Amino acid sequence: METLLKDLKNAKIRKHVVTSIEYDCKTEENEEEIFEMVHALITEHTNDFAKITYDIEPDNKVKVEVIENK
């Protein structure tokens, strides 16, 4: 499976790579840590991304989705 994903990412066609991560934050400090990481991505690598979303969901879940320009 890893080889297939690598081959797809290396295709010489313009693409957007979407990464979605769901964090199980037990505390507000965990939520803040994730927020700070997302903020750093936005401020330091603005041109690398088409879209970044940060959602706080029920049950202390934080979902981050990043769409990279490739």
Secondary structure as GFF3:
##gff-version 3
##sequence-region A 1 70
A	DSSP	alpha_helix	2	9	.	.	.	ID=ss1
A	DSSP	beta_strand	16	24	.	.	.	ID=ss2
A	DSSP	alpha_helix	28	44	.	.	.	ID=ss3
A	DSSP	three_ten_helix	46	48	.	.	.	ID=ss4
A	DSSP	beta_strand	49	57	.	.	.	ID=ss5
A	DSSP	beta_strand	61	69	.	.	.	ID=ss6
###
